[in-house]
């Protein structure tokens, strides 16, 4: 749980540290505003993805289910700057399917934490594989990182792509089927 008071104190110190006056008219409410914002953008820290993945339906389908273009926003744990993009999540049911929104909610749980894209991709795949007991999971995350865009190397528009395959998707034929479906 985000401690808004500590966040507010930290923001005041940060403003002073960069040479600003936290009591200046335009900044006086900034610490409280950021405290509320951090509650929202780090809400996944207190959330268990299993809650969302428990809503299932019996189904005879054992073909790939793909939810693509799931928009997300996260915060890089190295710079506390945003990275954002789209996640594509596929799984092969094993007698049960998820409600479609549950894949997006699972992405959100892990995105709303201080994160590394590589870790987030694996966490999404592992949570679905572990909770659903499906035959396979594949997750691809494409994101732009503000730490690459506005500081350091300054390369706006660059995209980082991470993939994780579990179970049946470790097979090259299944991976190829997943990537063909992404093109539809």
Buried (B, 14 or more C-beta within 10 A) or exposed (E): EBEBEEBBEBBBEBBEEEEBEBEEEEBEEBBBEBBEEBBEBBBBEEBEBEEBBEEBEEEEEEEBBBBBEBEBEBBBEEBEBBBBBBBBBBBBBBBEBBEEEBBBBBBBBBBBBBBBBEEBBBBBBBBBBBBBEBBBBBBBBBBBBBBBBEEEEEEEEEEBEBBBBBBBBEEEEBBEBBEEBEEE
